[in-house]
Amino acid sequence: METIWFCLVALMIAAYVLLDGFDLGAGAIHLLVAKTDQERRLVLASIGPVWDGNEVWLIAAGGTLYFAFPALYASGFSGFYLPLTMVLWLLIVRGVSIEFRNHIRSAVWQPMWDFLFCASSALLAVFYGAALGNVVRGVPLDGSGYFFEPLWTNFRLGDNPGILDWYTVLVGVLALAALVMHGALWVRMKTLGALSERAARGAGSTWWLVALLSILVTWVSFHVQPNIEKNFSRWPWGVLFPLLAAAGMGAVKIYLARKDEWKAFLGSCAYLAGMLTSAVFGVYPMVLPARNPLYALTAENAKAGTYGLKIGLIWWFIGIALAVGYSTFVYRSFAGKVNLGGDAPSGSTREPL
Amino acid sequence: MGLALLLVYLKTKALRTGDEHYNRGARFWARIFGINFALGVVTGIPMEFQFGTNWAEFSKTAGGVIGQTLAMEGIFSFFLESSFLGLFLYGEKRLGRIGHWWAAFLVWLGSWMSGYLIVATDAWMQHPTGYTVGSRGEILLSSFWGLLLNKWAVWQYAHTMMGATQTGCFVMAAVGAFYLLTGRDEAYGRMFVKTGVLVGVTAACLQLFPTGDLQGKMVAKEQPVTLAAMEGLFETQQGAPLAILGQPDVPKMRLDNPLEVPQALSFLTYRKWNANVQGLQGFSKDLWPDRISLLYYSYHVMVGLGTIFIAVMLVAAFLLWHEKIYRSRWMLWLLMMCAPLPYIANTAGWMTAELGRQPWLIYGLMRTANGISPRVGAGNAWFTLIGFTGMYGVLAILWLFLIWREIEIGPEPRRLDAAGTPLVPEH
């Protein structure tokens, strides 16, 4: 039962990273690829009708984590108190900048929101990566089941590491690069002309950085978290996950060159899904590894009561089937390239109704 | 949530009458809804995560139960609401008249369903049901329907939703009154006043009876010490009076300058003029709510405003029925000035519920002091509290500014500048 929920929560987090990932990435490159006000409106229009639905995956994954693994929710969220609060602040700034930018036309209003949108998106990508890095590395849990990590200590992987050390920073940079590529491929797919070309060039050059960093992070992760090696030798089929990531990267390269934008974007989705599932596979059955392996939180010791988990399975599948249905309907309604003016999908986030 | 209901009302009128004014009115309120929704989303996410960051021990103990309703809220309501809001705001032409009505309806359904699931979470903390306690002290779910159909949830939800509806109605009527008083957009002004008053008078009455009344009876039965503190009743007595005004003096155990209706509290609570009502002295002090004066005032502000709302709405409905309301400037002034009051009443109502539950985090099961995050120090909590306060302050200013701008731009199809940004019309 706990393994099922472990997989379902991982699935929801993956859905969040794939979906909100492209709008975060689009935000992170906003100022770089979109030069004119027109182009910036186009970038926003491409994510306008879907970004908050994407963010619901975060809320839903958080809620699911809460009820399936309450001890993890309590320990992890209070232990990552400061960075998590900062993530919440960044999410606030970002959401508001997307929604409020086009309300007023002024030489100070739009540039302010464009800057905030870009900066908060990029920082969120780094924070998410660092969070994943912390989970893989393990946190200073003790016998009470709690820990508290300061933002940084000495940037080394000791027994009392901070949120930021050389490893988590490295993962954070990889996350930023990967989401920049993902977002650039989205903008490439959803727009036309110079903007689309610039996004394609951005995705192409970031590809090298992502590939390089992925190899580096994979290599050091095996040293940082010994459990990864154990799992891959115990269940060799797990190698499918990193292979999925590698195949995704290959697809991005090939289809970007062939100008098959949709497949290139799918390749990037496969890459992100492969990297995430590899990490999750590597730490299983732990849900929160500890620096001292004795105190790790596992799916078994962090789970909720069996009755609740069983009942949850029933409504979870019904609810997610409905949610996937609505999301598909929305994406289909706003399919195709965006342009400004007229009815949606055109129109920036706040074109007149 | 109140505005979501009114949007469905306006879209229904548009479909039924074919009058394009209703569609334009709905678009105007949809723009305001969009601003509110964006702020609601970004300020709502922290609330879910704060269960983990700041109330870790509570989450660890009770997460298996209240996590159910919170997760269901995300999965059933937020996906529905956010998907169809996107379609409602940006897809009117694409969806057609009927499709657009459905989008409005589903946004309403999503938001009202999320209201139920979050109130059910709070209701479980007020009156826990459907649980057992495990070997390590953790609270386990034992009955899904016991949690979901908690009687406390049903009545608290109905009462909360009437508060939300009244807020939407008062704001809509106030904007309508503002247009009529300033002599602009009069067709819309009349539409907004009429809609606000018609729906508002119903909601105002339902707020008191049966929803408020039943909520009060539940508090009397399940949280009698809370009732005593809310009412400022220190002595246990038969035929207890209802305090309308007065200042509680907790150390001296009395209400100063009381303005009371004799025996009314006994009657309202037990439907008997001579019923015995327990005062605070009848309970051990460690069961008293921590902030008795604040609780007393919150409750009295809520009830006082609720009574004023009923009076204002009944008079407005009477004038509307006689078709005099659009010309009676004093009534329009009154409606306009009432706009902020439902926000205060709702806040006071929630303060009553949450202060009244103290010193319990889960009533009878877990003390608030035992629910906090053991490793989060006060210095860190202050850091985030100051950050949130500053950020929410800025958001409040932005909200007021943008809403005011939308009201100034008004419901008529808008004049746009070259880049498609609406201009404020000159009047």
Interface residues (C-beta under 8 A of the other chain):
Chain A: D37 Q38 R41 G48 P49 V50 D52 G53 E55 V56 L58 I59 A60 A61 G62 G63 T64 Y66 F67 A68 P70 A71 Y73 A74 S75 G76 F77 S78 G79 F80 Y81 L82 L84 T85 L88 W89 L91 I92 G95 V96 I98 E99 F100 N102 H103 I104 R105 S144 G145 Y146 F147 F148 A304 G305 Y307 G308 I311 G312 W315 W316 G319 I320 L322 A323 Y326 S327 F329 V330 S333 F334 L340 G341 G342 D343 A344 P345 G347 S348 R350 E351 P352 L353
Chain B: R27 A30 R31 G34 I35 A38 L39 V41 V42 T43 G44 I45 P46 E48 F49 F51 G52 T53 N54 A56 E57 F58 S59 K60 T61 A62 G63 G64 V65 I66 G67 Q68 L70 A71 M72 E73 G74 I75 F76 F78 F79 L80 S82 S83 F84 L85 G86 L87 L89 Y90 G91 E92 K93 R94 L95 G134 E138 L140 L141 S142 F144 S373 P374 R375 V376 G377 N380 F383 T384 G387 F388 M391 L395 L398 L402 R405 R414 L416 D417 A419 G420 T421 P422
